[in-house]
Amino acid sequence: MSETSVAHFYDELADDYHLIYADWDASIRRQGDALDGLIGHDNASVLDCSCGIGTQAIGLALRGHRVTGTDLSARAAARAVREAAHRKVTLRTAAADMRRLPFPDGRFDTVVCADNALPHLLTEQDVHAALAEMRRVLRPAGLLLLSTRPYDDLLRNRPASASPQVHQSADGAERTVTFQLWHWHEDGEHYDMEHFQLLPTGGEWHVKVRRTVYWALGRDRLVGLVTDAGFVDPEWRMPHETGFFQPLLMARASK
């Protein structure tokens, strides 16, 4: 999957991204609270290097952290700024590839790469490049928070779809349905994802379909890649421990 096509996927999704959540504002608060608990101190300098429309970045800003967001999608990053301002918090963003972060060495206390963003990178070389950049922009002993889908479970069964999600408008009059179809490659690790949204229009359903590719990185594989990139003390934390909706890998930048 090329850099351009991933950016296109999220540019196309940016206006509708909040519709994948039953209640986006509740998810912003819940995810921000969970990540704040892992950061463990106030007023941290945080980079969200896959900020999208701001779900985690805004949540952390609401908890008092100084957050910068980058994303491959310029449209998503621009929306994140607007959404943050609407919620009376400051968020600076830029369009940037996580393999080439536009910041000096040792700039941040914490780097967040959440919501299965890293598996858009489809080779070990690209994943290593991104992790090395996250390590570079972290201060010594700085914290990495990285979340993916529960790929150890998914690799056992290689499901053909993900469960539908339903968003209901504030007045309850309209519902949007989001679901995914997964087409696994012969290598058993990569998969094409078709992202469907059914949007109500005048009593009919309008269908939007967007496509992208992921690499299903198991937990041990990702720990090895993180360690190779200069992180120490890697530890997986599960949703029942953290309150975050995906498994989270925590690690520290080597001193």
Secondary structure as GFF3:
##gff-version 3
##sequence-region A 1 255
A	DSSP	alpha_helix	3	13	.	.	.	ID=ss1
A	DSSP	three_ten_helix	14	20	.	.	.	ID=ss2
A	DSSP	alpha_helix	24	39	.	.	.	ID=ss3
A	DSSP	beta_strand	45	48	.	.	.	ID=ss4
A	DSSP	alpha_helix	55	62	.	.	.	ID=ss5
A	DSSP	beta_strand	66	71	.	.	.	ID=ss6
A	DSSP	alpha_helix	74	86	.	.	.	ID=ss7
A	DSSP	beta_strand	92	95	.	.	.	ID=ss8
A	DSSP	beta_strand	108	113	.	.	.	ID=ss9
A	DSSP	three_ten_helix	118	120	.	.	.	ID=ss10
A	DSSP	alpha_helix	124	137	.	.	.	ID=ss11
A	DSSP	beta_strand	138	147	.	.	.	ID=ss12
A	DSSP	alpha_helix	151	157	.	.	.	ID=ss13
A	DSSP	beta_strand	161	168	.	.	.	ID=ss14
A	DSSP	beta_strand	175	184	.	.	.	ID=ss15
A	DSSP	beta_strand	190	201	.	.	.	ID=ss16
A	DSSP	beta_strand	204	215	.	.	.	ID=ss17
A	DSSP	alpha_helix	219	228	.	.	.	ID=ss18
A	DSSP	beta_strand	231	237	.	.	.	ID=ss19
A	DSSP	alpha_helix	239	242	.	.	.	ID=ss20
A	DSSP	beta_strand	248	253	.	.	.	ID=ss21
###
